[in-house]
Amino acid sequence: MAKITPFEDNAPRYEAWFERHQAAYLSELLALRAFVPCTGRGLEIGVGSGRFAGPLGITAGVDPSPTMLALAAARGIECVEGVAEDLPFADAGFDHALIVTTICFVDSAPTMLSEARRVLKPGGTLVIGFVDRESPIGRDYLAHQAKSVFYREATFFSAAEVEQLLRDAGFAVRDWGQTLSHTLGETRDIEPLEPGRGRGAFVVVRASTAG
């Protein structure tokens, strides 16, 4: 069952996070910008309020939360209500897809990735941005998970686990990037993207389907 209640009931609080942690948000956005293709038809799976799809030029988004979709539509996203494990799109309809933090909220990450592969064209690109469970921010989220409105029921993954999930779903992993080397409370400035994984809290991986 889609975990939409926290987002339906706390939309203003969700939006306020991006303003309160603007340096972290912009660090994540810039990291994703380096991996998301600039051309072709794109889809964000778990589009939320469109905070990433909009600036990254992704025009289509799917999410199970009507409240989040209304916010995304206001940002110019073509929105469809649905869940990541059963995407309401035809096969091979997108050149690239984006998943930002959604992997920790879905009921089945393997099914979501299988669906992402289905809707991508041969040779299509999948970009995933997520909080590494083994990073300082990831450990901080885990330590306070029970008190968090949004992350109470989340399942965090390590970079190694995400890589294995991608390979199991038939993707070829191409490259990695990372940013945010401190906890949110310590993040005051926009941090640059660094290659690889293992140091930054926000990790980005780019993978592709068979061409």
Secondary structure, 3 states (H helix, E strand, C coil): CCCCHHHHHCHHHHHHHHHHCHHHHHHHHHHHHCCCCCCCCEEEECCCCCCCCCCCCCCEEEECCHHHHHHHHHCCCEEEECECCECCCCCCCEEEEEEECHHHCCCCHHHHHHHHHHHEEEEEEEEEEEEECCCHHHHHHHHCHHHCCCCCCCCCECHHHHHHHHHHCCCEEEEEEEECCCCHHHCCCCCCCEECCCCCCEEEEEEECCC
